[in-house]
Amino acid sequence: MDIRIIGITLAFVCYLTVMVVIGWRNMKSNTSAADFFLGSRKVGPWMTALSAEASDMSGWLLMGLPGVAYLTGMKEAFWTAAGLIIGTYLNWLFVAKRLRKYSIHSNDSITIPEFFTNRFKDKSRLISLVSVIFILIFFTIYAASGFVACAKLFNTVFGIPYLPALLLGIVVILAYTLAGGYLAVCATDFVQGSLMFVALVITTCIGMVALGGPGEAIQQVSAFGAQFLNPFVSGPEDTFGLMEIISALAWGLGYFGMPHILIRFMGLRSNHEVKVSRKIAMVWVIIAFITTLLVGAFGKAYLLPEVLSAGNEDTVFIRTILKMYPAFIGGIFLCGILAAAMSSADSQLLVAASAFSRDIYFSFIKKDASEKQMLRISRVTVFAVAAIAFLIARNPDSSIFGLVSYAWAGFGATFGPLVLLALFWKKTSRNGALAGLIAGGITVIVWKPLSGGIFNLYEILPGFAVCLLVAMIVSLLDKTRDPEVAAEYETYTRLGD
């Protein structure tokens, strides 16, 4: 075996061993569903912040987004990053503290469907049922993007055929998610978020120096076209206009509806620590996005004479690391890419499991289920969702960015408006929430396959707008509004931190 492959393999083995050990060490902490799904709300600000951002960014941050910057330049990549930075800040500023406080006040809810059910006093639990259906649909697609990232990484680095590489990534992710639950996911996300950050910053700096410094690097990349570093300049065949810029910025709306990010807010130890977490998260996000875009852009010049064709652009960061570092160090930084994929996939699997076990199995199938039975069903659900995601991810030409884009729109449009209405509008009714939930989800699913004219608009925008409007109109027209819902909201708004 090549000495370089041996060094990279050793780094991967060390990293994956640490991740699995963390998962199994946390297994003894899971004596209840609250432990497994929310860590009993005892996670500190640093771990919460890095876990939220690492689980958010996934493989598309280190593979999908740099690939877009490499292939088409800054326009789409820059405006998407800008929308996500704004959305991250607004989510931490307006949602984090209120959601944590209200989820505790509302019968100590530990999942998003459960929070909606308790917030709107839905005795039929239809809101939970519909929520879980959408969670399972969109998280399966989202988890598939993480699996694709793992498979492309193993395939590019080790030459492992795509399907075996895909199975290897899934096995590792399942190993610690099934065992450790929420605390294991947060702990591994903390490690993975730190590794992603270091890999991006150091690689960007070295790449810039290798190209002759900032000025020379900019000149070399600009030779491919001004659009590769300037988001306000169009390329010769550029069709990225105002509608596309609005669509890219609209990615920020997705944050309000991401269950795997929202539960990080709910699991935080104290409301007083939200501000600290927000500052940590914003520093991480801003630096991570800047370096991600630069890795993709500088890769145009740094990888020469190698030129990545459409379909292979997702591997720009992988190939940059392989060219830049000695074997073992390169292996460690390649683990940062693996970390990005794993940190989202584990969170998505866990949230899907919690939603099904608590909001379908416990609510509709076996209401007297014990904690042990709930944990067992949760682990079976993790495995089932992973199996379906594997089927979606089998195509080696799958686009990481494309898969994430669809799932992101689904969650943002389906849950985002309801989270905001639940936290900020007293008049939201149970029927309004249910109608908005269904309308938003269906809009995304119907809009996605359409194209041409207004249908080129990113589906999150029409989905978000339809969900918001339908929920508000039905709530205002609802003659059966429960006065207890409004009374509880009034009590919640008077609560201190």
Phi, psi and omega in degrees: 000141179302137183299327179293317179296324178298315180297316179294318179299318179300318179297317179296317181298316179299313182296311183295326177297316178300316182297315181293321179297318177302316179299313184286332176292331179275355183298322182291345179280347186267082178260352180212169178295324179298323176294311186292322187265333188223005178061025180055030177053049182230026181268133183283175187292321181294312181293322178298313183297309183290326178294317179299314183285322179294318180290333178288313192284325174052193182293340183289336178293317184263352179233306183295307184291315175300327178296319178296315179298321180293317189279318188238354180097194191279341192305297182293316183296317182295311184290329174295315179298319179298316179298321181290323177297314179297315180297320178301312182297313182295324179295313178295323184288315188257332188259319191307302185293316181296318182293317178301313182295315184288326179294327176286315181297328183267073177058030177052054181295140181237003171226161180293314176301321179295321178298314178299316181299313181289322182297320184256012176051049183274093182293333179283340181062025176293326178299318178298314183300311181294319179301315182294322178301313179292323178299315181294321180295305188282328178287331175296318177293317181296314179297325178300324179295322177293321178295320178298318179299315178299315183295317179294325178296308180296323180293316182289319186280314188255352182072016177291133176308150190304310185295314174299323178296321178296315179297321179299314179298319180295318181299316181295315181297316180295326186303316182264338177291315180296328184275309195268336181070208190298314181297321178295318179297317179295317180296314179292324177296325178298312178297315184291321178297320178295317181294318177301315182299310181297316181300317181293313184295311183293317180296320178298315181296314181295319179299319179296316179295318181297332179273003176105013181103171185304313183296314181292322179298317179297318179297316182295319180288323180295339179297337178278349183137138183299334183293345183285345176231350183240110183288352181261001181250138180262145175279173183299330180243027186283129176243019184272094184255203185299317180298321180290324177294316177299318179298317180295316179296330182294346175306329181299333179294336184298332185299326184293346184238013183275104184303322183288342173270318182298324180289341174295322177295317182293331183271358181295145187295323184206147176296332180293343182265000181297317182297318178297314179299319181298317180295316179298314182298317184291321176299315180300311186295313184297312180293320181298317181291318179300312182291326177299314180296321180291323176301315180295315182291311181295334178299334177304317182267322187294324185278350179306140013276000179287133177237123182275129180274166176303130185107334178250000183298335179299341185265011185301318180291321178300311183290329175295316179295317180299325180280332191271324193245157167298163190307302188293316179296317176299322178298319178299315181288329173296330175297335175296324176291317176299320179300319181299316180291316184292322186294331176275316183300318181295319180295319182292319177297320182293317180293319177299319180295317181295320180297315182291313186292318183275320191261352173239302184298308183289325185277327187241334187257308183219090186289343179257023181298139178280167178300322181295319178294321179298317179295321180295316179296322179299316181291324176295321179296318177305314181295319182294315179297320178298322180295318179291320177298325176300317180297321179292324187274000186297335182285116182294345178267008180301137178269120178300313181298320181294317179296315180296319182303316182292312180296320180299315178297319181301312181289317182299318183280330184278314186255331185306305180299324182290324176299314180295317179294320180297325184270338189233352183232113185296330187277359179297128182254170179297314180294323177296316180297315181296316180296317179296319179302310182293316183297317180295314181296316180294322179301315179298314183296320181286321185291323188308311184281353181277154180208159179099132178061229183295338181286353173282350176294136180305130189299346180293327183292305177297324179296315180297315181295316180296315179301313182297311183294315181297316180299318182288317182294313180296322179297317180292328181272349186291117180272355183250023182301134181279118181297338179294328179295314179294321180296319179294323178298317179299318179297318180298318183292340180269352181290144172276177179288000000 
